Amino acid sequence: MNLQSTINRLEACLVEEIQKQQDNVAWVDSMEAAIAKNASVDFEQVVTQGSELCKASDQVARRRKQLVAELAAHWKVPATALTLGGVVRRAGNTGTRLGVLRAELRSSVAKVIKRQRRLAALIGLHQRINADVMQIMLGCESQDQVRQGGSLVNAEA
């Protein structure tokens, strides 16, 4: 195994992973817009896009894990014990760019998490509003009655 070659491949992988995180931010924005527009067609497209994005992100993460495992074997440490920070420290001067990319990846992931939490709050708000509307429309006294289901209605009456 060529150490420099593996580090270069890891750098390329991190660049791709950072791009996937930026794609995740754009996806969250699309999801928020679809929810705000209340358009089921847009919502379905965004959900499909999110599923594809998750698959692509998983592939990049698996590739990163494999590269870290190769480096762990080279340095004779358990793969589970080696983090990106550990790779940067062990690589010395050749890992300088890895350190920069690692920090950028951490920042990108933090941004995605923050946006996803906001999206989760928005979805939760919509769920509570819908539940309240259903409770009022059905004349139920509690949300438990709404969750139990509706009643058959005689449409001819």
Number of C-alpha atoms within 10 A of each C-alpha: 9 8 14 12 10 15 22 15 15 22 20 15 19 21 16 16 24 22 15 21 22 17 16 23 20 14 19 19 16 19 22 21 15 19 18 12 11 11 11 11 10 16 19 13 14 21 16 12 14 18 12 12 17 14 11 14 20 14 13 18 16 13 17 20 18 14 18 22 20 17 24 19 13 12 15 10 12 11 17 10 9 17 14 18 14 13 18 19 15 14 18 10 10 15 20 13 14 24 20 12 21 19 14 15 21 13 14 20 19 13 16 20 15 13 18 19 12 14 17 13 12 15 14 12 12 14 12 13 12 12 16 16 12 15 18 14 10 14 11 14 10 12 14 10 13 18 11 8 9 10 7 6 7 6 5 4 4
